[in-house]
């Protein structure tokens, strides 16, 4: 069964005829060729596929594309400024060496963007709690925690 | 001249693409006419295949082909080779049963590949795979490695399920020392099986060009040249020049992406049959059952001491579980990379180690971050700490009493340590961890109802396995050198090609620092290329923390040649004798004058040779080098872990972890710290959370992230790190390697801390809340 879906991805209207079972992440990666959103597991545990749907962090592997009908989706490709300047959260990851292989990174950044909105100056413990659904095998989380703490402060205009 | 870059915390060149979603991992590669593969895998640990019915699958929509082991056998596709031949105690070669890419007649572990379906879309391939019927005759599964001998044979070639029994050391002398010892400490433990779980699942995408009669394979690999060599020479019988292997951005490896895997071979072979690109990407569940696992040792270890705590001898017996097949480097991990490390940081004069390596109906086991060295460190450091407790000696003091202090030091287990300073790292870690204040903290914890414990681990590792000829005499079937090439462009910018592969380690930055520093260039003017056999001349790839020590040195050797030639060019341009030219970071100067030429001017002259000694020198500026190390490097360090155990629940929290490492010269401290953080987390995972469990029928019951707990952010603390520096004596940078240290030292430190907190001799890894709770209640 094929269905029509339309949504906004990174500010751009997109539409497609999809098999009904097409996951949102498959639509993003295979149809829109936005391959910054990654798939690291098949049980919604790792968080590599995290995107923002209407401003809220979701795992794009756990909904089908048609559930995002009419939604505003932000993927990692839409986070930096149009001139390529990194968003403060991205910059914080770079400055704090918050990434190694880079595979979990887009999901980490997307999750942190949502988290930082409600946590302008988070504690270490709050950041660790926020990462319950995002797995990293490279960094031991140390520098991811520091990155998110710094990124959240930067987003809130704090030094 | 630019500021020095060696030792600087330079931010990573590779980060921008990863942070903006512009990384290009294997699954991101979509080729024109892309087809997709889905594998049918065995649901049984051990079974005879009576019949495979593929008719329905072949008729399924958009299916291009279905292949089974019979098709591969008919096409004379070979089995996967093992890269290291171990010779057993009787001088016989290890047993090497065939490892067919698709099962032939029998399946030997859950997840073994039985058939592959290739279709226009991934969903169609998976749908059709569901329609394949396999009629199995289930056989008894061999799961417990200790009971493998005498169990039903898994392979005809190994009737007693034993691959080899191997030993190192003088058994009689060791037994003699034990007979005279004042004290013997003995431990029986399991070094738990781990599932690597790089967050990027394995993937392979192969294409064939009839026009070029050649293949291109994109694959999530740590060593594309090795992958190509093994695949072309041993499995598919293809000319190496007609196969290009590209390992693009790779999302972590930790050893699991070193090996040649059946899926890589099958998609490459199928691409030619179908004349279509064929892509396979593992689902995480497939990764759990088909990526090579790590560790899995059952060990009895003994340490003999005199009455003062001086080590007299060590005796170790290990059963190593190799799983169902010999993975690419499986055989050398529990032998060459394990028994040789049992001296640790100590002067133990006599060591004997016997290893029985067995086949079981489980996923193959191979190198995982540390590869043999975490297992050795666990043996040594658990024994030492336990001996100190039994003899009522200070655990730091007993270590100091036995530290090696004279270098070079020849151990009784074949290695020769070139340099080290173990007092320096132990002193530093004790100060940083405030060991002196532990007693007070323990009392404070007790008031909160928590048991506090402190544990040490003083590890040694051997990185950059070498030299090739010695390794060859020990059974290695490959070289262990590395290659590097420096291509200077006419305008003075530089592209560096390295046979090392970066999959998170930051080589694009670290290696660029080395080159830019030496050539006096801004780091932006130096790019590092790796991971493509069509670009890089050769390479052994990245494993065993070898990249900077071996790959970095190859680059330095190429740099030496670049500078030697540049000096000649500069001498000509400056109308001076070559001997009078002084070089320092990008500037060629006539000694004692202010006459000089920059590296950029020399490069330009090399490519626009109008004023150039063409009669004596070729134009151009491009050099390569191969470097085969004279010895291993020997990073070492001292770790202190402090835990609090909840008396009611058994939950263990790491309240402090302090690590002081000696990696020799550090190029980029920020990147090195990151490597240590990650290694520590994996070591802590082994100690506290990662429980790989098979049931008695050989089913992996921890086959997802819901069941197998790799550490989450809440499981690990902020780490306190520092380094001490004794430069490696046999490479020009003085570097040793840092990638595995954390994973090597952490498990023993954590378990020493937990056993200290509980006041018990031993507790199995992983020390989950349940395990700790049971231990407390048994002890009570």
Interface residues (C-beta under 8 A of the other chain):
Chain A: X19 X21 X29 X30 X33 X34 X35 X36 X37 X38 X39 X40 X41 X42 X43 X45 X46 X48 X75 X76 X77 X79 X80 X84 X86 X90 X93 X94 X95 X97 X99 X100 X101 X102 X103 X104 X105 X106 X109 X124 X127 X128 X129 X131 X132 X134 X135 X136 X137 X138 X139 X140 X141 X142 X143 X144 X145
Chain B: X11 X12 X14 X15 X16 X17 X18 X19 X20 X21 X22 X23 X24 X25 X27 X28 X30 X123 X196 X197 X198 X199 X200 X201 X249 X250 X251 X252 X254 X281 X283 X284 X285 X503 X504 X505 X506 X670 X671 X673 X674 X677 X678 X679 X680 X681 X682 X704 X705 X706 X710 X711 X712 X713 X714 X716 X718 X719 X742
